[in-house]
Amino acid sequence: MRVPISWLKEYVDIPLPVPELAERLTFAGLEVADIQTIGLTGSALPWDPERIVVGQVLEVRPHPDADRLVLATVEYGAGQPKSVVTGAPNLRVGDTGHKVALALEGARHWDGTSPAPVPTVLKGRKVRGIYSDAMILSEKELGLSDDHTGVLLLDAMAPVGMPLATYMGDVVLDLEITPNMARCLSVLGVAREVAALTGGRVHSPQARVQADGDPIERRVAIAIADPTLCARYAATLITDVTIGPSPEWMRRRLRLAGIRPINNVVDVTNYVMLEWGQPLHAFDYDVLVRRAKGVPQITVRPAKAGELLTTLDGVVRPLAPERLLITDAAGPIAIAGVMGGAETEVTDATRAVLLEAANFHFVSIRKTTQALKLPSEASARFGRGVPPSAAVPAAMRATELMRELGGGRIARGVADCYPAPQVPSAVVLTTDEVRRILGMELSRAEIERILTALGFRCEPQGETGLRVTAPDHRLDIGTGVTGAADLIEEVARIHGYDRIPVTEMADRLPPQRDIVPVNLEERTRDLLAVAGLQEVITYRLTTPEREAQLSPGDDSPAERAYVRVANPISADRVVMRQSLLPGLLEVMAHNARLRDRLWFFEIGPVFLPEGPLELPAEPRRVTIGMAGRLAPASWRDPDPARTDFFDLKGVVEALLRGFHLGAARFEPTTHPTFAPGRTARLLVEGHEVGILGEIHPQVRAAFDLPPGPACLAELDLEALLARVPPTHPVVGVPRFPPALQDIALVVDDGVTAADLTAVIRSAGGPLLADARLFDVYRGQQLPSGKKSLAFSLVFQAADRTLTDAEVEAEKRRIVEAAARRLGAELRA
């Protein structure tokens, strides 16, 4: 929200310097993100008060040697007018009386022909034979906007000779409006905050409507189908209006507020929206009459199946039944609170305007805005809540402004449909409650002063209490206990959070407790990060359909019981997740467009409906996702190997080693998410703690992953960490060298590497320090149904160097045990 200080001063006196005001507002919860200075000292290019002034065009004559140039004689208060050569299309031969921004020789301004902001200095020179040492400036040359299509025409009341910085220099507060401060999405809302902080009074603009047309009841009828979706709908009518440009003062304020001027009618609706915080919409009334073939009947209702509307942006939009519409007898004319229809928009040919000021339910507008992807200034305000009481005052203010700027006649009265008027509720607040919440003593008089300054009505209640009624525009104030807390927050804001006393602790902080599960979870993160993976955090909300994509050909996941969200903010976030895998796959698919190496992990809860005490169970999981190349391509290795199942298995093994979990096994299994024959379950101490494998091609396609292997693991973190030993033996640095031996054993295809590894470790005894599988071979050199598993063996003794005979004896014992228990043969 951009608020020009000059506009703000119309409604409240500002006794503070702007930087101090910005600090006070920020401390009160209304964050001032930036202070932008326009034309004054402190701006990027100040307007020199001696060289950039208000001028008046006395005469415009043709240039003797150029068809596209003219000579403008400009009075600027120095007695001797300046002759200026200009090619501005909005200064024509014969024009007189225009007020303009005149720059004299030596003035610094922005280069109007440069696409980037470039300052330049005005120097006198001949232009097609005519000497000119002054210049009439455009908005771009003044730094007001990017408009360089013509010179800036000032208001007719601009005083000739006044420095332009004095006349229209300004300071703009750029405010970050948080959800709890939605009432400040208007200049009046900010003025109320300033008044409360400075002790001033707010001067609200009063519309003195001069209505001389027919009674509006004869010209339009209003109906609301569902008051819970539309609390109020008011309309006014202006006939015989003339569409044209807005005056310079309004265009300037709109630009400073970040809105592009269009014409007087549209500009008035935007101006009043910024002023009051009440969005407005203007319809071409004659089009409504033609559609209705008589008096228009405006109805606010949900869309019907199959309805379409061409909106102002020219897009034909199908309307779902949950969309709230503004309609007439012929069908939809606007999407309520979001965008109007193209057929009824105000154009240069419009002569009668029906002005809408309505109040729509914020949830309905939010859903429509998100579904149609049509954010706007109006929907931003409706989506945060607009008070119904603002509709009629804002409509009357806009109606009178339209008459002032475009002429015409105003129909008598307001067509106001307000089925269930807002009823103010009172909250009882006591000084004891304020002291309990804030930890400081405030008198009832001080509390009453602060709340009254904010517009609340206060009545004494007993000896220490107040009965407080919120003003109409404070939709954020609750009732009962919640309302009391809201009021205490208001007292704290205005009194000053920085003035709340700090209470020192009476003693030293107690010693930090060592929370083992938390420490182990952090250790898990460290181990996976060291292994080269990057942590991600995904949404905990999903859809059953998304989780069902993990099980292609199986509809049971979609029918599973889920923990459902009572008020989902999106159709894509309706249930709590039961697996971390879908979110991780979405992250991998997104990053696949940006990088070749996709190594990620996530730690977080899943939500299962069978929890105790009617609450869902929230077991924690760790998921690992790996795909893409093992390393970046380089001149030494232009085509690096791609990640496969064994890389994933290696990361899981590194995690197990980091926790000193030696009794772990990987056993083949099947799972719908993973490809057949490339899936294993992980057992620790005989208990299954997770599953890992290469994902099924159909799952990869469902999540838009690129071609190539993609591997996942999902482990039960709580079950895994529960088996981490509290202590582990530490082995010193060996004093004697190891003996390294490789061995290849031929076994049946059905024998797993885990089974053979277990036999090798068992037979190797205490001298076998390590055994690692490094190769698997199937091919023509082996009989059908056989495979070769090659292991790297490390033999080492703590008290001596092993002899070749000792190593050979241990190796022979291993081969014999493998042959006896698994039918293995030593490969030649």
C-alpha positions in Angstrom: 0.0 0.0 0.0 1.6 3.3 -1.2 0.3 6.4 0.7 1.3 9.9 -0.4 1.9 12.2 2.6 0.1 15.0 0.8 -3.0 12.9 0.5 -2.7 11.6 4.1 -2.5 15.2 5.4 -6.0 15.9 4.0 -7.5 13.7 6.7 -5.2 14.1 9.6 -2.6 16.6 10.9 0.9 15.2 10.9 3.0 17.0 13.6 6.0 14.7 13.2 8.8 14.5 10.6 8.2 11.8 8.1 11.0 9.5 9.3 9.7 9.7 12.9 6.2 9.1 11.7 7.4 6.0 9.8 9.1 4.7 12.9 6.1 5.2 15.1 3.8 3.4 12.6 6.3 0.5 12.3 6.5 0.1 16.1 2.6 0.1 16.1 2.5 -2.8 13.7 2.1 -0.9 10.4 5.4 -1.6 8.8 6.8 1.2 6.6 9.0 -0.7 4.2 10.3 2.3 2.3 10.0 6.1 2.1 10.1 7.4 -1.4 10.7 11.1 -2.0 9.3 12.7 -5.2 11.0 15.9 -6.4 12.1 17.1 -2.9 15.5 17.0 -1.3 16.4 13.4 -0.7 14.9 12.1 -3.9 17.0 10.5 -6.7 16.9 13.7 -8.7 15.4 16.7 -6.8 13.5 19.4 -8.8 15.6 22.6 -8.6 13.3 25.2 -7.1 15.1 27.9 -9.1 15.0 26.2 -12.4 11.9 23.9 -12.5 8.7 26.0 -11.9 5.0 26.1 -12.8 4.5 27.9 -16.1 1.4 28.9 -18.2 1.3 28.6 -21.9 0.3 32.0 -23.4 0.5 31.0 -27.1 1.4 28.0 -29.3 2.6 28.9 -32.8 3.8 26.7 -35.7 7.6 26.2 -36.1 8.7 28.0 -39.3 11.0 25.1 -40.4 9.4 21.9 -38.9 6.0 20.5 -39.4 6.1 18.4 -36.2 7.4 21.1 -33.9 5.7 24.1 -32.4 6.8 27.3 -30.5 5.2 27.7 -27.1 5.4 31.0 -25.3 5.4 30.3 -21.6 5.0 32.7 -18.7 6.7 31.6 -15.5 6.5 34.7 -13.2 9.8 36.4 -14.2 8.2 39.1 -16.3 9.8 37.9 -19.6 8.1 34.8 -21.1 10.2 32.0 -22.5 9.9 30.7 -26.1 10.1 26.9 -26.0 10.5 24.6 -29.0 8.6 21.3 -28.4 7.1 18.4 -30.3 4.6 17.4 -27.6 1.4 16.1 -29.3 -0.8 17.5 -26.5 0.4 21.1 -27.3 -1.3 22.2 -30.5 -1.2 25.4 -32.5 -3.7 27.8 -31.0 -3.7 26.3 -27.5 -3.5 28.7 -24.6 -3.9 28.7 -20.8 -2.3 25.3 -20.1 -0.3 25.0 -16.9 2.9 23.1 -17.4 6.2 22.2 -15.7 8.9 24.5 -17.1 12.6 23.7 -16.8 15.1 26.6 -17.3 18.7 26.3 -18.5 20.9 24.4 -16.1 18.0 22.3 -14.7 18.7 18.6 -14.0 16.0 16.2 -15.2 15.6 12.6 -16.4 16.4 11.9 -20.1 13.0 11.2 -21.6 14.4 9.2 -24.6 16.5 6.8 -22.6 14.9 3.4 -21.6 16.9 3.5 -18.3 16.8 6.3 -15.8 19.6 8.7 -17.0 19.9 12.2 -15.5 20.8 15.1 -17.9 21.3 18.8 -17.7 19.3 21.2 -19.8 21.4 23.4 -22.1 20.2 26.1 -24.5 20.6 25.2 -28.2 19.1 25.9 -31.6 16.3 23.5 -32.7 15.8 23.7 -36.5 17.1 27.3 -36.5 15.2 28.5 -33.4 17.1 29.0 -30.1 15.5 27.5 -27.0 16.9 27.6 -23.5 13.9 26.2 -21.7 11.9 23.0 -21.8 8.4 21.8 -21.0 8.8 18.5 -19.1 6.9 15.2 -19.4 6.1 12.9 -16.6 9.1 10.7 -17.5 11.5 13.6 -17.4 10.2 14.5 -14.0 10.5 10.9 -12.7 6.8 10.6 -12.1 6.1 7.7 -14.5 7.3 6.2 -17.8 4.9 8.3 -19.8 6.7 10.4 -22.5 3.9 10.7 -25.0 3.3 14.3 -24.1 4.1 17.0 -21.6 2.6 17.1 -18.2 -0.4 19.3 -18.0 -0.9 20.7 -14.5 -4.2 21.6 -12.8 -5.7 24.9 -13.9 -5.3 26.3 -10.3 -1.5 25.8 -10.2 0.1 29.1 -9.3 2.4 30.4 -12.0 6.0 30.8 -11.0 5.8 28.5 -7.9 8.6 26.0 -7.7 7.3 22.7 -8.9 8.8 21.0 -5.8 6.6 23.2 -3.6 3.5 22.7 -5.7 3.7 18.9 -6.2 6.7 17.5 -4.5 5.7 14.6 -2.3 6.8 11.8 0.0 5.3 8.3 -0.3 5.1 5.8 2.5 5.4 2.2 1.1 3.5 0.1 3.7 3.6 -3.7 4.2 0.1 -4.5 5.2 0.0 -7.7 7.3 -3.3 -9.7 7.5 -4.2 -8.3 10.9 -3.9 -4.7 9.6 -6.3 -5.1 6.6 -8.2 -2.0 7.7 -5.1 0.0 6.6 -5.6 -0.8 3.0 -6.9 2.7 2.6 -5.7 6.2 3.2 -8.4 6.8 5.7 -7.3 3.6 7.6 -3.8 4.8 7.8 -5.0 8.3 8.9 -6.9 6.6 11.8 -3.6 5.0 12.9 -1.7 8.3 12.6 -4.4 10.1 14.6 -4.3 7.5 17.4 -0.5 7.7 17.6 -0.2 11.5 17.5 -3.4 12.5 19.4 -4.9 14.1 16.3 -8.4 13.8 14.8 -9.5 12.2 11.5 -11.4 14.4 9.0 -13.3 12.0 6.8 -14.3 13.3 3.4 -18.0 14.1 3.3 -19.9 13.7 0.0 -22.4 16.5 -0.6 -24.4 14.8 -3.3 -26.4 17.0 -5.6 -29.0 14.5 -6.8 -31.5 15.9 -9.4 -32.4 12.8 -11.4 -35.2 10.3 -11.2 -35.6 8.2 -8.0 -33.2 5.3 -8.4 -35.9 2.8 -7.5 -37.4 3.4 -10.9 -34.1 2.8 -12.7 -32.7 -0.4 -11.1 -33.6 -3.2 -8.8 -31.2 -5.2 -6.6 -31.5 -8.7 -5.2 -29.1 -10.9 -3.2 -29.6 -14.7 -3.4 -27.4 -15.7 -0.5 -26.6 -13.0 2.2 -23.8 -15.2 3.6 -21.9 -14.7 0.4 -22.9 -11.0 -0.3 -23.8 -9.1 2.9 -24.6 -5.8 1.1 -25.0 -4.5 -2.4 -25.5 -0.8 -3.1 -25.7 1.1 -6.4 -26.0 4.7 -7.6 -26.7 6.0 -11.0 -25.2 8.9 -12.9 -26.6 9.8 -16.4 -25.5 12.2 -19.1 -21.9 11.8 -17.9 -19.0 12.7 -20.2 -16.0 10.3 -20.3 -12.6 12.0 -20.4 -9.3 12.4 -18.7 -9.1 13.0 -15.0 -7.7 16.2 -13.6 -3.9 16.3 -13.0 -4.3 16.2 -9.2 -6.2 12.9 -9.3 -3.9 11.3 -11.9 -0.9 12.3 -9.8 -2.3 10.8 -6.7 -3.2 7.6 -8.5 0.3 7.3 -10.0 1.9 7.9 -6.6 -0.3 5.1 -5.2 0.8 2.8 -8.0 -2.3 2.8 -10.2 -2.4 3.8 -13.8 -4.9 6.5 -14.7 -7.5 5.6 -17.4 -10.4 8.0 -17.5 -12.4 10.0 -15.1 -15.0 7.3 -14.3 -12.5 4.5 -13.8 -10.1 6.7 -12.0 -12.8 7.8 -9.5 -13.6 4.2 -8.6 -9.9 3.5 -8.0 -9.4 6.8 -6.1 -12.3 6.1 -3.7 -11.1 2.5 -3.3 -7.7 3.8 -2.2 -9.4 6.5 0.0 -12.0 4.3 1.7 -10.7 0.8 1.2 -14.1 -0.1 -0.5 -13.7 -1.5 -4.0 -16.2 -0.1 -6.6 -17.2 -1.2 -10.1 -18.8 0.9 -12.8 -21.2 -0.6 -15.4 -22.4 1.0 -18.6 -26.0 1.5 -17.6 -27.3 1.8 -21.1 -25.9 -1.7 -21.9 -27.7 -3.1 -18.9 -31.0 -1.5 -20.1 -30.5 -3.0 -23.5 -29.8 -6.4 -22.1 -32.8 -6.3 -19.8 -35.1 -4.6 -22.4 -36.2 -2.3 -19.6 -35.3 -1.6 -16.0 -32.2 -3.8 -15.1 -32.7 -6.3 -12.3 -29.2 -6.9 -10.7 -29.0 -10.2 -8.8 -26.0 -11.5 -6.8 -25.9 -15.3 -7.0 -23.6 -18.3 -7.4 -22.9 -19.4 -10.9 -25.0 -22.0 -12.7 -23.5 -25.0 -14.4 -22.2 -24.2 -17.9 -22.3 -20.4 -17.6 -19.6 -18.4 -19.3 -18.4 -14.8 -19.1 -16.0 -12.8 -21.2 -14.1 -10.7 -18.7 -12.5 -7.3 -19.2 -9.2 -8.9 -20.3 -11.0 -10.5 -23.3 -10.9 -14.1 -21.9 -13.9 -16.3 -22.1 -14.1 -17.9 -18.6 -16.2 -21.0 -17.7 -17.8 -20.4 -14.3 -17.9 -23.1 -11.7 -20.9 -23.3 -9.4 -19.0 -21.9 -6.4 -18.1 -18.7 -8.2 -20.2 -15.7 -7.0 -21.5 -13.6 -9.9 -23.2 -10.3 -10.5 -26.0 -11.0 -13.0 -28.9 -9.5 -14.8 -31.8 -11.1 -16.6 -29.6 -12.0 -19.6 -26.9 -13.6 -17.5 -23.5 -12.8 -15.8 -22.1 -9.3 -16.1 -19.2 -9.6 -13.6 -17.3 -12.0 -11.3 -18.1 -10.6 -7.9 -15.2 -8.8 -6.3 -12.7 -10.0 -9.0 -13.3 -8.7 -12.5 -16.1 -7.2 -14.6 -17.5 -8.4 -17.9 -16.3 -6.9 -21.2 -19.9 -6.3 -22.5 -20.8 -3.9 -19.7 -17.5 -2.1 -19.3 -17.3 1.7 -19.3 -15.9 3.0 -22.7 -15.5 6.4 -24.3 -19.1 6.0 -25.6 -20.6 5.5 -22.2 -23.2 8.1 -21.1 -24.7 6.6 -18.0 -22.9 4.8 -15.2 -24.3 2.4 -12.7 -21.9 2.3 -9.8 -21.6 -0.8 -7.6 -20.4 -0.8 -4.0 -20.8 -4.2 -2.5 -19.6 -6.4 0.4 -18.7 -10.0 -0.5 -17.6 -12.8 1.8 -13.8 -12.9 2.0 -13.4 -16.7 1.6 -15.5 -16.7 -1.5 -13.4 -14.0 -3.1 -10.1 -15.6 -2.1 -11.2 -19.0 -3.6 -12.3 -17.3 -6.9 -9.1 -15.2 -7.1 -6.9 -18.2 -6.6 -8.9 -20.5 -9.0 -9.0 -17.9 -11.8 -5.5 -16.5 -11.1 -6.9 -13.0 -11.2 -5.3 -11.0 -8.4 -6.3 -7.3 -8.3 -6.4 -4.3 -5.9 -10.1 -5.0 -5.4 -9.8 -8.7 -4.7 -6.9 -8.1 -2.3 -9.2 -5.9 -0.2 -12.3 -8.1 -0.5 -10.1 -11.2 0.3 -9.1 -9.7 3.6 -12.5 -8.4 4.6 -14.3 -5.1 3.9 -16.8 -3.6 6.4 -20.4 -3.5 5.0 -20.8 0.0 6.5 -18.3 1.4 4.0 -20.4 0.6 0.9 -22.9 3.5 0.9 -20.5 6.3 2.0 -17.9 5.2 -0.6 -20.6 5.0 -3.3 -21.8 8.5 -2.5 -18.3 9.9 -2.4 -17.5 8.4 -5.8 -20.8 9.5 -7.3 -20.3 13.1 -6.4 -16.7 13.0 -7.7 -18.0 11.6 -11.0 -20.5 14.4 -11.3 -17.7 17.0 -10.6 -15.3 15.5 -13.1 -17.7 14.3 -15.8 -20.9 16.3 -15.4 -24.3 14.6 -15.6 -27.2 14.0 -13.3 -27.4 11.8 -10.2 -30.4 9.7 -9.6 -32.0 10.4 -6.2 -31.2 7.9 -3.5 -29.2 4.7 -3.3 -30.4 1.2 -4.3 -29.2 -0.5 -1.1 -29.9 -4.2 -0.5 -28.7 -5.0 3.1 -30.7 -8.1 4.3 -28.9 -8.6 7.7 -27.3 -5.3 8.9 -24.2 -5.5 11.0 -24.9 -5.5 14.7 -22.1 -4.1 16.9 -21.1 -6.3 19.9 -19.6 -5.1 23.1 -16.6 -6.5 25.0 -15.9 -6.0 28.7 -12.3 -5.2 29.5 -10.8 -4.8 33.0 -7.5 -3.2 34.1 -6.7 -6.5 35.9 -6.9 -8.4 32.5 -4.7 -5.8 30.9 -2.1 -6.1 33.7 -2.2 -9.9 33.5 -1.6 -10.0 29.7 0.9 -7.1 29.4 2.6 -7.4 32.8 2.3 -3.7 33.4 -0.1 -1.4 35.2 -2.3 1.0 33.1 -5.1 3.1 34.5 -8.7 2.8 33.2 -8.4 6.4 32.0 -5.3 5.6 29.9 -6.9 2.5 28.4 -10.1 4.5 27.6 -8.0 7.3 26.0 -6.2 4.8 23.7 -9.3 2.9 22.6 -11.3 6.1 22.1 -8.5 7.5 19.9 -8.8 4.3 17.8 -12.5 4.9 17.3 -13.9 2.5 20.0 -16.8 3.6 22.1 -16.1 3.1 25.8 -18.5 3.0 28.8 -17.5 2.5 32.4 -18.2 -1.0 33.8 -17.9 -1.3 37.5 -14.8 0.2 39.2 -12.1 -1.1 36.9 -13.8 -2.2 33.8 -14.9 -0.8 30.4 -17.6 -1.9 28.1 -16.1 -1.4 24.7 -17.9 -1.4 21.3 -15.8 -1.6 18.2 -16.3 0.8 15.3 -17.8 -0.6 12.1 -14.5 -0.8 10.3 -12.8 -3.0 12.9 -13.8 -6.5 11.7 -10.7 -7.9 13.4 -12.1 -7.5 16.9 -13.6 -10.7 18.3 -16.1 -11.2 21.1 -15.8 -12.5 24.6 -12.3 -13.6 25.7 -10.9 -13.3 22.2 -12.3 -9.8 21.9 -10.6 -8.8 25.2 -7.3 -10.1 24.0 -7.7 -8.1 20.7 -8.4 -4.9 22.7 -5.4 -5.5 24.9 -3.3 -5.8 21.7 -4.6 -2.5 20.5 -3.7 -0.9 23.8 -0.2 -2.3 23.7 0.3 -1.2 20.1 -0.6 2.4 20.7 1.0 2.7 24.2 4.1 1.3 22.6 5.6 -2.2 22.7 8.9 -0.6 23.5 7.4 0.9 26.7 6.4 -2.5 28.2 8.9 -3.1 31.0 11.3 -6.0 30.8 11.2 -8.3 33.8 14.5 -9.9 34.6 14.7 -13.5 35.6 15.1 -14.1 39.3 17.7 -16.8 38.8 20.0 -18.3 36.2 18.6 -20.4 33.4 18.1 -24.0 34.3 20.6 -26.4 32.7 19.6 -27.6 29.2 18.1 -31.0 29.1 19.6 -33.5 26.7 16.7 -34.7 24.5 18.0 -37.8 22.9 15.5 -38.2 20.1 16.0 -34.6 19.0 19.8 -35.0 19.0 19.6 -38.2 17.0 17.3 -36.6 14.4 19.8 -33.8 14.0 22.6 -36.4 13.7 20.5 -38.0 10.9 20.5 -34.7 9.1 24.2 -34.3 9.5 25.0 -37.8 8.2 22.8 -37.4 5.1 24.2 -34.0 4.4 27.8 -35.4 4.6 26.7 -38.1 2.2 26.0 -35.3 -0.4 22.2 -34.9 0.0 20.3 -31.6 0.3 17.5 -31.3 2.8 14.1 -30.1 1.5 10.8 -29.3 3.3 7.6 -30.0 1.5 3.9 -29.4 2.1 2.2 -31.6 4.7 -1.1 -31.2 2.9 -1.9 -33.1 -0.3 -4.7 -35.0 -2.0 -5.6 -38.7 -2.0 -5.3 -38.8 -5.7 -1.7 -37.5 -5.5 -0.7 -40.2 -3.0 -2.6 -42.8 -5.1 0.0 -42.2 -7.9 2.5 -44.1 -5.7 0.5 -47.3 -6.4 -0.2 -47.5 -10.1 -3.0 -49.9 -10.9 -4.2 -49.9 -7.3 -7.2 -47.8 -6.3 -7.1 -48.6 -2.6 -4.9 -45.6 -1.6 -7.6 -43.2 -2.9 -10.1 -45.0 -0.7 -7.9 -45.0 2.4 -9.0 -43.0 5.5 -7.2 -39.7 5.7 -7.0 -36.9 8.2 -9.0 -34.3 6.3 -8.7 -30.5 6.6 -11.9 -28.8 7.6 -11.3 -25.6 5.7 -8.8 -26.3 2.9 -7.3 -23.2 1.2 -6.7 -25.0 -2.0 -8.1 -28.0 -3.9 -4.5 -29.4 -4.0 -4.2 -29.3 -0.1 -7.2 -31.2 1.3 -5.8 -34.0 3.4 -2.7 -34.6 5.6 0.0 -36.7 4.0 0.5 -40.4 4.8 3.9 -40.5 3.0 6.7 -38.1 2.4 7.4 -39.7 -1.1 5.0 -37.6 -3.2 6.4 -34.3 -2.0 9.9 -35.5 -2.5 9.1 -36.7 -6.0 7.6 -33.3 -6.8 10.8 -31.6 -5.7 12.9 -33.9 -7.8 10.7 -33.2 -10.9 10.9 -29.5 -10.4 14.7 -29.5 -9.9 15.2 -31.8 -12.9 14.7 -28.8 -15.1 17.5 -27.0 -13.5 20.2 -29.5 -12.6 21.6 -33.0 -13.5 22.2 -34.3 -9.9 19.0 -34.8 -7.8 20.1 -36.0 -4.3 17.5 -34.9 -1.7 16.2 -36.0 1.7 13.4 -34.9 4.0 12.6 -35.6 7.6 9.1 -35.0 8.9 5.9 -36.4 10.2 3.1 -38.3 8.4 -0.4 -38.3 9.7 -2.3 -41.6 10.3 -6.0 -41.5 11.4 -5.6 -44.4 13.9 -3.9 -42.3 16.6 -4.8 -42.4 20.3 -7.4 -40.1 21.9 -9.1 -39.5 18.6 -6.0 -37.6 17.4 -4.0 -38.7 14.4 -0.7 -40.6 14.9 2.2 -38.6 13.7 5.2 -40.9 13.2 8.3 -39.3 11.8 9.9 -40.5 8.6 13.0 -39.9 6.7 12.9 -40.1 2.9 15.8 -40.1 0.5 15.5 -39.4 -3.3 18.4 -39.8 -5.7 18.5 -39.5 -9.5 20.7 -38.0 -12.2 24.4 -38.0 -12.7 26.9 -38.9 -9.9 29.1 -36.0 -10.8 29.0 -33.0 -13.2 30.2 -33.6 -16.7 33.8 -32.4 -17.4 36.4 -32.7 -20.1 37.9 -35.7 -18.2 34.5 -37.4 -17.9 32.0 -35.9 -20.4 29.4 -38.6 -19.6 29.5 -39.4 -15.8 27.7 -42.5 -14.5 24.1 -42.2 -13.4 22.7 -42.8 -9.9 21.4 -46.4 -9.4 20.0 -48.5 -6.6 23.4 -49.3 -5.2 24.3 -45.6 -4.7 21.1 -45.3 -2.7 21.9 -48.4 -0.7 25.4 -47.0 0.0 23.9 -43.8 1.5 21.6 -45.9 3.7 24.5 -48.0 4.8 26.5 -44.9 5.6 23.6 -43.7 7.8 23.5 -47.1 9.6 27.3 -47.0 10.1 27.0 -43.5 11.5 24.6 -44.8 14.2 26.8 -48.0 14.7 23.9 -50.2 13.7 25.7 -53.4 12.6 22.9 -55.9 12.7 21.2 -54.7 9.5 20.0 -56.6 6.5 18.6 -55.8 3.0 16.1 -58.3 1.8 14.4 -58.4 -1.6 10.7 -57.5 -1.6 7.9 -56.1 -3.8 6.1 -52.8 -3.5 3.8 -51.1 -6.0 5.9 -47.9 -5.9 9.1 -49.6 -6.9 10.2 -51.6 -10.0 10.1 -55.4 -9.7 13.5 -56.9 -8.8 14.9 -53.6 -7.7 13.3 -53.3 -4.3 14.6 -54.1 -0.8 13.3 -53.8 2.7 15.7 -52.8 5.5 15.7 -54.8 8.7 17.6 -53.8 11.8 17.9 -56.3 14.6 15.2 -58.3 12.7 12.7 -55.5 12.6 11.6 -53.9 9.4 12.4 -50.1 9.5 12.0 -49.1 5.9 12.0 -49.8 2.2 14.2 -48.7 -0.7 14.4 -49.2 -4.4 14.2 -47.9 -8.0 10.8 -46.3 -8.6 8.3 -48.0 -11.0 8.3 -46.4 -14.5 4.6 -45.6 -14.2 5.3 -43.7 -10.9 8.1 -41.8 -12.6 5.8 -40.8 -15.5 3.0 -39.8 -13.1 5.3 -37.3 -11.3 6.9 -36.0 -14.6 10.4 -37.2 -13.8 12.8 -37.4 -16.7 13.9 -40.7 -18.2 16.5 -42.7 -16.3 16.7 -44.5 -12.9 15.3 -42.7 -9.9 15.7 -44.2 -6.5 13.8 -43.7 -3.3 14.0 -44.8 0.3 11.5 -44.2 3.1 12.5 -45.2 6.6 10.6 -45.2 9.9 12.8 -42.7 11.7 11.5 -43.5 15.2 11.9 -47.2 14.8 15.4 -46.7 13.4 16.6 -44.4 16.1 15.0 -46.5 18.9 17.7 -49.2 18.0 20.7 -46.9 18.1 22.9 -48.1 21.0 23.5 -45.6 23.8 27.2 -46.3 23.6 29.6 -48.0 21.2 33.1 -49.4 21.5 35.9 -47.2 20.1 38.7 -49.1 18.3 42.1 -47.6 18.4 44.3 -47.0 15.3 45.6 -50.4 14.2 49.3 -50.9 14.9 49.7 -53.7 12.4 49.0 -53.6 8.6 45.9 -55.3 7.1 46.0 -58.1 4.5 43.7 -57.4 1.5 42.2 -60.3 -0.4 39.6 -60.5 -3.2 37.3 -63.5 -3.6 34.6 -64.3 -6.2 32.0 -67.0 -5.4 29.5 -68.5 -7.8 26.1 -69.1 -6.3 22.5 -69.7 -7.5 20.6 -66.7 -8.7 18.3 -67.1 -5.7 21.1 -66.5 -3.1 21.1 -63.0 -2.0 24.3 -60.9 -1.4 23.1 -60.4 2.2 23.0 -64.1 2.9 26.4 -64.7 1.4 27.8 -61.7 3.3 26.5 -63.1 6.6 28.1 -66.5 5.9 31.4 -64.8 5.1 31.4 -62.7 8.3 30.5 -65.7 10.4 33.2 -67.9 9.0 35.8 -65.3 8.9 36.0 -65.0 12.7 37.8 -62.3 14.6 40.5 -61.9 12.0 38.1 -60.7 9.3 37.9 -57.0 9.8 35.6 -56.2 6.9 33.9 -57.8 3.9 32.4 -55.7 1.1 30.6 -56.7 -2.2 32.2 -54.9 -5.1 31.0 -56.8 -8.2 28.0 -58.9 -9.5 28.4 -60.8 -12.7 26.0 -62.8 -14.9 27.1 -63.9 -18.3 28.2 -66.5 -20.8 31.1 -67.6 -18.7 28.7 -68.9 -16.0 26.1 -71.6 -16.2 22.5 -70.6 -16.6 20.8 -69.6 -13.3 24.2 -68.7 -11.7 25.8 -65.5 -10.7 29.2 -64.4 -9.4 29.6 -62.2 -6.3 33.0 -60.7 -5.7 34.0 -59.5 -2.3 36.9 -57.4 -0.9 38.1 -59.0 2.3 40.2 -57.2 4.9 42.1 -59.4 7.5 43.8 -57.8 10.4 45.0 -58.8 13.9 45.4 -56.4 16.8 48.6 -58.0 18.1 50.7 -59.0 15.1 51.1 -58.9 11.4 49.3 -61.8 9.8 51.3 -64.3 7.7 50.3 -65.4 4.3 49.5 -68.9 5.7 47.1 -67.4 8.3 45.3 -65.4 5.7 45.1 -68.3 3.3 43.6 -70.5 6.0 41.0 -67.9 6.9 40.1 -67.5 3.2 39.8 -71.3 2.8 37.5 -71.6 5.8 35.2 -68.9 4.3 35.0 -70.8 0.9 34.3 -74.0 2.7 31.5 -72.5 4.8 30.0 -70.8 1.7 30.0 -74.1 -0.2 28.5 -76.0 2.7 25.7 -73.6 3.6 24.9 -72.0 0.3 26.4 -74.3 -2.4 28.9 -71.7 -3.4 31.9 -72.4 -5.6 35.1 -70.5 -5.9 35.3 -68.8 -9.3 38.5 -69.6 -11.1 
